[in-house]
Amino acid sequence: MTAIETIGVASIIVSGLTIAIGSIGPAIGEAWALSRALSAIAQQPDEANTITRTLFVGLAMVESTAIYCFVISIILIFSNPFWDYVTR
């Protein structure tokens, strides 16, 4: 296996692991936050607007982790910075 093939295989494996591991954490965190928010709304229905607004801000912050992992995997697959070192 040449150096180019090795970097290609490693890039695909690492990008797959990045997406797999990087999406499990946010999915669990979002589910946990949603269940807590629904519980809080059930206990205090008058504060539903405040809880919902805070929930959406928190979910956006949690989801940004998965988006960062997606961006890293796309960079590894399509514009890998290590290709330049091998092709010289």
N, CA, C and O of each residue as an XYZ file, in Angstrom:
352
protein
N       0.853     -1.177      0.000
C       0.000      0.000      0.000
C       0.894      1.234      0.000
O       1.809      1.366      0.813
N       0.603      2.127     -0.930
C       1.400      3.342     -1.036
C       0.981      4.349      0.028
O       0.001      4.149      0.745
N       1.738      5.429      0.112
C       1.450      6.456      1.115
C       0.125      7.157      0.820
O      -0.611      7.512      1.740
N      -0.178      7.354     -0.466
C      -1.443      8.011     -0.828
C      -2.622      7.130     -0.430
O      -3.617      7.630      0.095
N      -2.521      5.830     -0.673
C      -3.601      4.925     -0.290
C      -3.764      4.855      1.221
O      -4.883      4.780      1.729
N      -2.664      4.880      1.925
C      -2.723      4.841      3.390
C      -3.419      6.072      3.940
O      -4.260      5.967      4.832
N      -3.072      7.236      3.412
C      -3.714      8.468      3.881
C      -5.186      8.482      3.496
O      -6.017      8.956      4.270
N      -5.523      7.976      2.327
C      -6.924      7.914      1.915
C      -7.743      7.010      2.818
O      -8.835      7.385      3.245
N      -7.228      5.820      3.114
C      -7.937      4.886      3.997
C      -8.050      5.453      5.406
O      -9.107      5.368      6.032
N      -6.969      6.027      5.900
C      -7.012      6.607      7.256
C      -7.990      7.773      7.331
O      -8.679      7.940      8.336
N      -8.054      8.581      6.272
C      -8.989      9.712      6.261
C     -10.433      9.241      6.298
O     -11.255      9.818      7.010
N     -10.750      8.198      5.538
C     -12.113      7.684      5.514
C     -12.485      7.071      6.856
O     -13.595      7.283      7.346
N     -11.577      6.316      7.455
C     -11.863      5.690      8.752
C     -12.027      6.741      9.841
O     -12.959      6.671     10.643
N     -11.131      7.708      9.870
C     -11.206      8.748     10.901
C     -12.447      9.614     10.721
O     -13.073      9.997     11.709
N     -12.813      9.928      9.484
C     -14.019     10.735      9.289
C     -15.270      9.960      9.683
O     -16.208     10.549     10.219
N     -15.306      8.669      9.433
C     -16.429      7.848      9.878
C     -16.533      7.786     11.389
O     -17.626      7.890     11.946
N     -15.403      7.617     12.053
C     -15.403      7.605     13.519
C     -15.782      8.966     14.091
O     -16.455      9.051     15.119
N     -15.347     10.028     13.419
C     -15.690     11.373     13.886
C     -17.188     11.599     13.852
O     -17.759     12.136     14.801
N     -17.829     11.195     12.768
C     -19.277     11.353     12.669
C     -19.985     10.435     13.663
O     -20.943     10.854     14.313
N     -19.531      9.195     13.789
C     -20.205      8.244     14.680
C     -20.125      8.680     16.133
O     -21.143      8.733     16.823
N     -18.940      8.986     16.597
C     -18.766      9.367     18.000
C     -19.281     10.787     18.240
O     -19.852     11.080     19.290
N     -19.078     11.653     17.270
C     -19.488     13.042     17.430
C     -20.983     13.274     17.365
O     -21.453     14.350     17.734
N     -21.737     12.298     16.906
C     -23.193     12.470     16.880
C     -23.889     11.732     18.012
O     -25.052     12.017     18.301
N     -23.218     10.802     18.656
C     -23.827     10.083     19.773
C     -23.986     11.001     20.981
O     -25.050     11.030     21.600
N     -22.958     11.738     21.316
C     -23.010     12.635     22.469
C     -24.083     13.704     22.362
O     -24.879     13.856     23.288
N     -24.135     14.456     21.256
C     -25.197     15.449     21.125
C     -26.600     14.844     21.111
O     -27.535     15.451     21.633
N     -26.759     13.664     20.523
C     -28.085     13.042     20.508
C     -28.540     12.684     21.913
O     -29.702     12.894     22.263
N     -27.649     12.153     22.709
C     -27.988     11.827     24.097
C     -28.237     13.099     24.894
O     -29.169     13.158     25.695
N     -27.413     14.114     24.679
C     -27.590     15.377     25.389
C     -28.898     16.078     25.038
O     -29.563     16.636     25.910
N     -29.262     16.047     23.762
C     -30.522     16.666     23.357
C     -31.722     15.922     23.924
O     -32.694     16.543     24.353
N     -31.657     14.601     23.925
C     -32.762     13.822     24.494
C     -32.903     14.084     25.991
O     -34.015     14.207     26.505
N     -31.783     14.166     26.676
C     -31.814     14.437     28.115
C     -32.367     15.833     28.399
O     -33.177     16.008     29.310
N     -31.934     16.815     27.630
C     -32.420     18.182     27.827
C     -33.909     18.291     27.519
O     -34.642     18.985     28.222
N     -34.351     17.610     26.476
C     -35.765     17.650     26.129
C     -36.623     17.001     27.210
O     -37.687     17.515     27.555
N     -36.165     15.882     27.738
C     -36.952     15.237     28.793
C     -37.013     16.096     30.047
O     -38.051     16.154     30.706
N     -35.921     16.760     30.385
C     -35.926     17.658     31.547
C     -36.828     18.869     31.311
O     -37.528     19.312     32.221
N     -36.809     19.402     30.091
C     -37.657     20.556     29.788
C     -39.134     20.176     29.837
O     -39.949     20.935     30.363
N     -39.485     19.019     29.300
C     -40.875     18.575     29.361
C     -41.322     18.331     30.794
O     -42.465     18.615     31.153
N     -40.425     17.809     31.603
C     -40.737     17.618     33.016
C     -40.947     18.959     33.716
O     -41.863     19.103     34.526
N     -40.108     19.929     33.406
C     -40.237     21.256     34.009
C     -41.520     21.950     33.559
O     -42.170     22.630     34.353
N     -41.886     21.779     32.289
C     -43.130     22.375     31.801
C     -44.335     21.707     32.450
O     -45.334     22.366     32.740
N     -44.243     20.409     32.676
C     -45.348     19.709     33.339
C     -45.526     20.184     34.775
O     -46.647     20.243     35.281
N     -44.418     20.522     35.430
C     -44.502     20.984     36.817
C     -44.912     22.446     36.913
O     -45.624     22.826     37.842
N     -44.473     23.276     35.962
C     -44.772     24.711     35.985
C     -45.229     25.174     34.603
O     -44.441     25.741     33.846
N     -46.485     24.938     34.275
C     -46.966     25.302     32.929
C     -46.940     26.805     32.646
O     -46.885     27.207     31.484
N     -46.978     27.626     33.669
C     -46.945     29.072     33.455
C     -45.602     29.546     32.909
O     -45.541     30.585     32.251
N     -44.552     28.824     33.162
C     -43.198     29.195     32.715
C     -42.808     28.499     31.409
O     -41.623     28.407     31.087
N     -43.781     28.017     30.666
C     -43.490     27.249     29.448
C     -42.727     28.075     28.413
O     -41.829     27.553     27.754
N     -43.066     29.342     28.262
C     -42.374     30.170     27.269
C     -40.899     30.349     27.610
O     -40.039     30.252     26.734
N     -40.610     30.609     28.868
C     -39.219     30.792     29.301
C     -38.433     29.495     29.167
O     -37.297     29.499     28.695
N     -39.035     28.391     29.580
C     -38.352     27.089     29.502
C     -38.100     26.710     28.048
O     -37.023     26.218     27.710
N     -39.081     26.937     27.196
C     -38.930     26.591     25.779
C     -37.841     27.423     25.112
O     -37.038     26.896     24.342
N     -37.813     28.711     25.404
C     -36.788     29.587     24.826
C     -35.393     29.152     25.272
O     -34.469     29.080     24.461
N     -35.248     28.867     26.551
C     -33.956     28.415     27.063
C     -33.582     27.062     26.489
O     -32.411     26.797     26.218
N     -34.581     26.202     26.303
C     -34.325     24.880     25.716
C     -33.789     25.012     24.295
O     -32.833     24.327     23.931
N     -34.389     25.875     23.495
C     -33.936     26.015     22.107
C     -32.520     26.575     22.021
O     -31.749     26.169     21.151
N     -32.176     27.483     22.893
C     -30.801     28.007     22.912
C     -29.824     26.902     23.301
O     -28.760     26.760     22.697
N     -30.188     26.132     24.301
C     -29.331     25.024     24.727
C     -29.198     23.956     23.660
O     -28.106     23.429     23.447
N     -30.292     23.627     22.985
C     -30.227     22.623     21.924
C     -29.369     23.096     20.762
O     -28.671     22.292     20.144
N     -29.408     24.376     20.457
C     -28.552     24.907     19.390
C     -27.082     24.791     19.757
O     -26.245     24.492     18.905
N     -26.770     25.026     21.016
C     -25.374     24.907     21.442
C     -24.918     23.453     21.429
O     -23.780     23.166     21.058
N     -25.783     22.542     21.825
C     -25.432     21.121     21.815
C     -25.278     20.630     20.376
O     -24.368     19.858     20.074
N     -26.156     21.074     19.502
C     -26.116     20.632     18.111
C     -24.879     21.145     17.383
O     -24.446     20.540     16.402
N     -24.308     22.247     17.846
C     -23.108     22.771     17.195
C     -21.947     21.790     17.288
O     -21.083     21.785     16.411
N     -21.903     20.969     18.314
C     -20.848     19.956     18.427
C     -20.944     18.952     17.281
O     -19.932     18.600     16.675
N     -22.138     18.500     16.988
C     -22.319     17.563     15.877
C     -21.988     18.217     14.546
O     -21.437     17.571     13.655
N     -22.316     19.483     14.405
C     -22.001     20.188     13.159
C     -20.493     20.343     12.998
O     -19.981     20.199     11.888
N     -19.778     20.629     14.068
C     -18.323     20.713     13.997
C     -17.716     19.371     13.593
O     -16.783     19.333     12.791
N     -18.228     18.284     14.130
C     -17.732     16.962     13.741
C     -18.010     16.681     12.270
O     -17.179     16.087     11.584
N     -19.173     17.102     11.782
C     -19.503     16.931     10.368
C     -18.548     17.723      9.483
O     -18.095     17.222      8.454
N     -18.245     18.939      9.871
C     -17.326     19.773      9.091
C     -15.930     19.163      9.059
O     -15.275     19.162      8.017
N     -15.474     18.645     10.192
C     -14.152     18.014     10.238
C     -14.105     16.791      9.328
O     -13.117     16.580      8.625
N     -15.166     15.986      9.337
C     -15.162     14.804      8.478
C     -15.214     15.177      6.997
O     -14.589     14.510      6.172
N     -15.950     16.234      6.653
C     -15.979     16.688      5.261
C     -14.602     17.200      4.831
O     -14.167     16.949      3.707
N     -13.922     17.913      5.721
C     -12.570     18.391      5.409
C     -11.626     17.217      5.216
O     -10.807     17.230      4.297
N     -11.728     16.204      6.065
C     -10.845     15.040      5.932
C     -11.096     14.277      4.639
O     -10.160     13.727      4.059
N     -12.317     14.236      4.187
C     -12.610     13.469      2.974
C     -12.285     14.264      1.712
O     -11.660     13.729      0.797
N     -12.695     15.525      1.645
C     -12.605     16.251      0.380
C     -11.400     17.175      0.240
O     -10.898     17.348     -0.871
N     -10.925     17.765      1.313
C      -9.752     18.637      1.180
C      -8.768     18.334      2.304
O      -8.457     19.184      3.138
N      -8.304     17.130      2.296
C      -7.389     16.669      3.334
C      -6.065     17.426      3.251
O      -5.434     17.437      2.194
N      -5.632     18.058      4.341
C      -4.373     18.803      4.297
C      -3.139     17.902      4.214
O      -2.047     18.385      3.911
N      -3.293     16.622      4.473
C      -2.146     15.726      4.433
C      -1.791     15.260      3.028
O      -0.714     14.700      2.824
N      -2.670     15.479      2.054
C      -2.368     15.085      0.686
C      -1.163     15.837      0.151
O      -0.374     15.282     -0.614
N      -1.013     17.102      0.546
C       0.090     17.922      0.029
C       1.448     17.373      0.451
O       2.420     17.485     -0.297
N       1.524     16.787      1.627
C       2.799     16.254      2.095
C       3.199     14.976      1.351
O       4.387     14.687      1.213
N       2.236     14.231      0.883
C       2.522     12.977      0.206
C       2.800     13.197     -1.277
O       3.661     12.532     -1.853
N       2.089     14.111     -1.886
C       2.219     14.297     -3.335
C       3.444     15.115     -3.743
O       3.722     15.232     -4.937
N       4.157     15.664     -2.824
C       5.361     16.455     -3.169
C       6.520     15.569     -3.481
O       7.606     16.058     -3.790
